[in-house]
Amino acid sequence: MQYVRLGATGLKVSRICLGCMTYGSSKWREWVLDEETSQPFFRAAVDAGITFFDTADMYSIGASEEVTGRALKTYAKRDQVVIATKVFNPMGKGQNDRGLSRGHIMDAIDGSLRRLGTDYVDLYQIHRWDYDTPIEETIEALSDVVKSGKARYIGASSMFAWQMMKALGLQRERRLAPFVSMQPHYNLLYREEEREMLPLCVSEGIGVIPWSPLARGFLAGNRKASDRDKDQKANAETSRAATDEFGHMLYYRPQDFAVVEAVTQVAQKLGKPNAQVALAWMLSKPVITAPIIGASKMSHLQDAIAALDVRLGEDDIRAMEAPYLPKRVMGHA
């Protein structure tokens, strides 16, 4: 395993981050693994040297944090792992059970710590931008969470670059705990973050931990246009391909299949699986700290780790990037 600093901080994280949305309760999403089935993935990740684990309060409505917390307590020492979680999405029916108000942040961090079974999280992230709450209120509350010792660092996820820079400017002006990381939607099928967000992160020393680096499995090469067809979903190769409505919205355009074909050609040339090659492309970008990998099969985790040793030539990278066509902003909502 390789280890790098998270942005400009002194915190070291593994080059691969295990995304824990896959672990929790199948009652929340059909493709989610229940606790017993999840345990081997945490053990294998720890054994492989992965120290970085990302979850969120809303994954399986809290069950992901519970499963993650118990697994890490079983297989690792608390001071040897980096636990990240997120706040924003609804956690109840009340109007104040969501968003980034001071009240919800203070309630949410306590709930996350209780479910994770820990006194602190290493990285506390805002899951999305809250248009109903002044950013000044949000960053003051987040800074207080850090001062209280309940979080070591704070980070952000998908938003516009101007929003991130506004928050960073206010944090500096008011001497508040700053955002040290950005979790953007970024992969070979969605590269719009290359326009503004990624250059901003380079300029400001922000760690980049992309979600969906394999486009929710699409880049593995096992998706078909018919996966979106209600009459054909039963023939989809994976449960997620058949039931992932969000993925159906993000991908499945003709140019997406053209990119996958380019990845497949490079993968066949190198004698590697598509997943390893697509992740190697991301890991070749100096701006990337650690892609967040979802693994519902042990081979997914093995491919992610193996990708660290895949070396791509400049021609390979150009070939995979060539079919891409610009898209509208997706993943911020």
C-alpha positions as CSV (number, residue, x, y, z in Angstrom):
1,M,0.0,0.0,0.0
2,Q,1.1,3.6,-0.6
3,Y,0.4,6.5,1.7
4,V,0.1,10.2,1.0
5,R,-0.7,13.4,2.9
6,L,-4.3,14.6,2.8
7,G,-3.9,17.9,1.0
8,A,-1.7,20.3,2.9
9,T,-2.3,18.6,6.3
10,G,0.0,16.4,8.1
11,L,-2.5,13.5,8.1
12,K,-1.3,10.5,6.1
13,V,-3.9,8.3,4.4
14,S,-3.7,5.2,2.2
15,R,-3.8,5.8,-1.5
16,I,-7.0,3.8,-1.7
17,C,-10.0,4.8,0.4
18,L,-12.7,2.1,1.1
19,G,-16.1,3.6,0.5
20,C,-18.6,2.2,3.0
21,M,-21.9,3.1,1.3
22,T,-21.9,-0.6,0.1
23,Y,-22.1,-1.8,3.7
24,G,-25.1,-1.4,6.0
25,S,-28.6,-2.7,5.2
26,S,-30.0,-4.2,2.1
27,K,-33.4,-2.8,3.2
28,W,-32.0,0.7,2.1
29,R,-30.7,-0.4,-1.3
30,E,-30.9,-3.9,-2.8
31,W,-27.2,-3.9,-3.7
32,V,-26.0,-3.0,-0.2
33,L,-24.3,-5.8,1.8
34,D,-25.6,-6.5,5.3
35,E,-23.2,-6.6,8.3
36,E,-22.2,-10.3,8.2
37,T,-21.5,-10.2,4.5
38,S,-19.6,-6.9,4.9
39,Q,-17.1,-8.0,7.5
40,P,-14.6,-9.8,5.2
41,F,-14.2,-6.6,3.1
42,F,-13.1,-4.6,6.2
43,R,-10.7,-7.3,7.2
44,A,-9.2,-7.6,3.8
45,A,-8.8,-3.9,3.5
46,V,-7.0,-3.6,6.8
47,D,-4.8,-6.6,5.9
48,A,-3.9,-4.9,2.6
49,G,-2.8,-1.7,4.5
50,I,-5.9,0.4,3.7
51,T,-6.2,2.9,6.5
52,F,-8.8,5.3,5.0
53,F,-12.5,4.6,5.3
54,D,-15.4,6.9,4.1
55,T,-19.0,6.7,5.1
56,A,-21.9,9.1,5.7
57,D,-24.8,9.3,8.2
58,M,-27.4,8.9,5.5
59,Y,-26.0,5.6,4.0
60,S,-28.5,2.9,5.1
61,I,-29.9,5.7,7.4
62,G,-27.1,5.2,9.9
63,A,-26.5,1.5,9.5
64,S,-23.4,2.0,7.4
65,E,-21.7,4.0,10.2
66,E,-22.7,1.3,12.7
67,V,-21.3,-1.5,10.6
68,T,-18.2,0.5,9.8
69,G,-17.5,1.3,13.4
70,R,-17.9,-2.2,14.7
71,A,-15.8,-3.7,11.9
72,L,-12.9,-1.2,12.4
73,K,-13.0,-1.8,16.2
74,T,-12.7,-5.5,15.4
75,Y,-9.9,-5.4,12.8
76,A,-7.9,-2.3,13.5
77,K,-6.7,0.1,16.3
78,R,-8.5,3.4,16.3
79,D,-5.3,5.5,16.0
80,Q,-4.2,3.5,13.0
81,V,-7.2,4.3,10.8
82,V,-8.7,7.4,9.3
83,I,-12.5,7.5,9.5
84,A,-14.4,10.0,7.4
85,T,-18.2,10.6,7.5
86,K,-20.5,13.2,6.1
87,V,-23.5,15.4,7.0
88,F,-26.3,17.1,5.0
89,N,-28.9,14.6,3.9
90,P,-32.2,13.9,5.7
91,M,-31.9,11.7,8.8
92,G,-35.5,12.1,9.9
93,K,-38.8,13.5,8.9
94,G,-38.4,16.8,10.7
95,Q,-37.5,20.0,8.8
96,N,-34.4,20.4,11.0
97,D,-33.2,16.8,10.6
98,R,-31.2,17.7,7.5
99,G,-29.0,20.4,5.9
100,L,-26.1,22.3,7.3
101,S,-27.6,24.5,10.0
102,R,-25.7,24.9,13.3
103,G,-28.4,22.8,15.1
104,H,-28.3,19.9,12.6
105,I,-24.5,19.8,12.5
106,M,-24.2,19.6,16.2
107,D,-26.9,16.9,16.4
108,A,-25.5,15.0,13.5
109,I,-21.9,14.8,14.7
110,D,-23.1,13.4,18.0
111,G,-25.2,10.8,16.1
112,S,-22.4,9.8,13.9
113,L,-20.0,9.4,16.8
114,R,-22.5,7.3,18.6
115,R,-23.1,5.0,15.6
116,L,-19.4,4.7,14.8
117,G,-18.5,4.0,18.4
118,T,-15.7,6.5,18.5
119,D,-14.9,9.8,20.3
120,Y,-13.9,11.6,17.1
121,V,-13.9,11.3,13.4
122,D,-10.7,12.2,11.4
123,L,-12.6,13.9,8.6
124,Y,-16.1,15.5,8.8
125,Q,-17.4,16.5,5.5
126,I,-20.4,18.4,4.2
127,H,-22.1,16.1,1.8
128,R,-23.5,18.9,-0.4
129,W,-23.9,22.7,-0.4
130,D,-26.9,23.9,1.6
131,Y,-28.7,26.7,-0.3
132,D,-31.0,27.2,2.6
133,T,-28.3,28.0,5.2
134,P,-25.8,30.8,5.2
135,I,-22.3,29.4,4.6
136,E,-21.1,31.6,7.5
137,E,-23.4,29.6,9.9
138,T,-22.1,26.3,8.5
139,I,-18.4,27.0,8.7
140,E,-18.7,28.5,12.2
141,A,-20.5,25.3,13.4
142,L,-17.9,23.0,11.7
143,S,-15.1,24.9,13.3
144,D,-16.7,24.5,16.7
145,V,-16.9,20.7,16.0
146,V,-13.1,20.7,15.4
147,K,-12.4,22.8,18.5
148,S,-14.5,20.4,20.6
149,G,-12.3,17.5,19.5
150,K,-15.2,15.7,17.8
151,A,-13.5,16.0,14.4
152,R,-9.8,16.4,13.5
153,Y,-10.4,18.0,10.1
154,I,-13.3,19.1,7.9
155,G,-13.9,18.6,4.2
156,A,-16.4,19.3,1.5
157,S,-18.0,17.3,-1.3
158,S,-19.5,18.1,-4.8
159,M,-20.1,21.8,-5.3
160,F,-19.1,24.6,-7.6
161,A,-15.6,26.0,-7.4
162,W,-16.9,29.4,-6.5
163,Q,-18.7,28.0,-3.5
164,M,-15.6,26.2,-2.3
165,M,-13.5,29.3,-2.7
166,K,-16.1,31.5,-0.9
167,A,-16.0,29.1,2.0
168,L,-12.2,28.9,2.1
169,G,-12.0,32.7,2.0
170,L,-14.4,33.1,4.9
171,Q,-12.6,30.5,6.9
172,R,-9.3,32.3,6.5
173,E,-10.8,35.7,7.2
174,R,-12.5,34.5,10.4
175,R,-9.6,32.1,11.4
176,L,-11.9,29.1,11.4
177,A,-10.9,25.5,10.7
178,P,-10.5,25.2,6.9
179,F,-11.8,22.6,4.5
180,V,-8.8,20.4,3.8
181,S,-10.4,18.0,1.3
182,M,-12.8,17.9,-1.6
183,Q,-14.8,14.8,-2.6
184,P,-15.9,15.5,-6.2
185,H,-17.7,13.4,-8.8
186,Y,-14.8,12.5,-11.1
187,N,-13.9,9.6,-13.4
188,L,-13.2,8.9,-17.1
189,L,-17.0,9.4,-17.9
190,Y,-17.3,12.7,-16.0
191,R,-14.4,15.1,-16.2
192,E,-16.1,18.4,-15.8
193,E,-14.2,19.0,-12.5
194,E,-11.0,19.4,-14.5
195,R,-12.3,22.9,-15.6
196,E,-12.3,24.7,-12.2
197,M,-12.5,22.5,-9.1
198,L,-9.4,20.4,-9.6
199,P,-7.2,23.4,-10.5
200,L,-8.6,25.2,-7.4
201,C,-7.6,22.2,-5.2
202,V,-4.1,22.3,-6.6
203,S,-3.8,26.0,-6.0
204,E,-5.1,25.9,-2.4
205,G,-3.5,22.6,-1.3
206,I,-6.8,20.7,-1.0
207,G,-6.8,16.9,-0.9
208,V,-9.0,15.3,-3.6
209,I,-10.8,12.1,-2.8
210,P,-13.2,11.4,-5.8
211,W,-16.4,9.5,-5.4
212,S,-17.4,7.0,-8.0
213,P,-14.0,6.6,-9.7
214,L,-15.3,3.7,-11.7
215,A,-18.6,5.4,-12.5
216,R,-20.6,3.1,-10.3
217,G,-19.1,0.1,-12.0
218,F,-19.8,1.4,-15.5
219,L,-16.1,1.6,-16.4
220,A,-15.6,-2.1,-15.6
221,G,-17.3,-2.8,-18.9
222,N,-20.2,-4.8,-17.8
223,R,-23.0,-2.3,-18.4
224,K,-25.5,-2.4,-21.3
225,A,-27.8,0.3,-22.6
226,S,-30.7,-2.1,-21.9
227,D,-29.9,-1.9,-18.1
228,R,-32.1,1.2,-18.1
229,D,-35.0,-0.5,-19.9
230,K,-37.6,-1.6,-17.3
231,D,-38.4,-4.7,-19.4
232,Q,-34.7,-5.7,-19.6
233,K,-33.5,-5.0,-16.1
234,A,-33.8,-8.6,-15.1
235,N,-31.0,-9.4,-17.6
236,A,-28.6,-6.9,-16.1
237,E,-25.3,-8.4,-15.0
238,T,-25.4,-6.9,-11.5
239,S,-28.1,-5.9,-9.0
240,R,-26.7,-2.4,-9.0
241,A,-26.8,-2.1,-12.8
242,A,-30.5,-2.9,-12.7
243,T,-31.6,-0.9,-9.7
244,D,-29.2,2.1,-9.5
245,E,-31.5,4.9,-10.8
246,F,-28.9,7.6,-9.9
247,G,-26.3,5.8,-12.0
248,H,-28.8,5.6,-14.9
249,M,-29.2,9.3,-14.7
250,L,-25.4,10.0,-14.6
251,Y,-24.2,7.7,-17.4
252,Y,-25.5,5.5,-20.2
253,R,-25.0,8.1,-23.0
254,P,-23.5,6.9,-26.3
255,Q,-20.2,8.7,-25.6
256,D,-20.0,6.9,-22.3
257,F,-19.9,3.5,-24.1
258,A,-17.3,4.9,-26.4
259,V,-15.0,5.8,-23.5
260,V,-15.5,2.3,-22.0
261,E,-14.5,0.8,-25.3
262,A,-11.3,2.8,-25.3
263,V,-10.6,1.6,-21.8
264,T,-11.2,-2.0,-22.9
265,Q,-8.8,-1.7,-25.7
266,V,-6.0,-0.3,-23.4
267,A,-6.8,-3.0,-20.8
268,Q,-6.6,-5.8,-23.4
269,K,-3.2,-4.4,-24.6
270,L,-1.9,-4.4,-21.1
271,G,-3.5,-7.7,-20.1
272,K,-5.3,-6.1,-17.2
273,P,-9.0,-5.8,-16.1
274,N,-10.9,-2.6,-17.1
275,A,-11.2,-1.6,-13.5
276,Q,-7.5,-1.6,-12.8
277,V,-6.8,0.4,-15.9
278,A,-9.5,3.0,-15.2
279,L,-8.3,3.4,-11.6
280,A,-4.7,3.6,-12.8
281,W,-5.8,6.5,-15.0
282,M,-7.1,8.4,-12.0
283,L,-4.1,7.5,-9.8
284,S,-1.8,9.0,-12.6
285,K,-3.3,12.5,-11.9
286,P,-1.1,14.3,-9.4
287,V,-4.1,16.2,-8.0
288,I,-5.7,12.9,-6.8
289,T,-5.1,11.9,-3.1
290,A,-7.1,8.7,-2.9
291,P,-10.1,7.5,-5.0
292,I,-13.0,6.2,-2.9
293,I,-13.6,2.6,-3.9
294,G,-16.9,0.7,-3.5
295,A,-16.4,-3.1,-3.2
296,S,-19.3,-5.5,-3.2
297,K,-17.1,-8.4,-4.5
298,M,-13.6,-9.2,-3.2
299,S,-12.3,-8.8,-6.8
300,H,-13.3,-5.1,-6.6
301,L,-11.0,-4.6,-3.7
302,Q,-8.3,-6.6,-5.2
303,D,-8.5,-4.7,-8.5
304,A,-8.3,-1.4,-6.6
305,I,-5.1,-2.4,-4.8
306,A,-3.6,-3.9,-8.0
307,A,-4.2,-0.6,-9.8
308,L,-1.5,1.0,-7.7
309,D,1.1,-1.0,-9.7
310,V,-0.4,-0.4,-13.2
311,R,1.7,2.0,-15.2
312,L,0.1,3.8,-18.2
313,G,1.9,5.3,-21.1
314,E,1.0,8.8,-22.4
315,D,-0.5,7.2,-25.5
316,D,-2.7,5.0,-23.2
317,I,-4.0,8.0,-21.3
318,R,-4.7,10.0,-24.5
319,A,-6.6,7.0,-26.0
320,M,-8.9,6.7,-23.0
321,E,-9.5,10.5,-22.8
322,A,-10.1,11.1,-26.5
323,P,-13.7,9.9,-26.8
324,Y,-14.9,12.2,-23.9
325,L,-17.5,14.9,-24.7
326,P,-18.4,17.7,-22.3
327,K,-21.4,17.2,-20.1
328,R,-23.7,19.3,-18.0
329,V,-22.8,19.5,-14.3
330,M,-23.9,16.3,-12.6
331,G,-23.6,15.1,-9.0
332,H,-23.9,18.4,-7.2
333,A,-27.5,17.9,-6.1
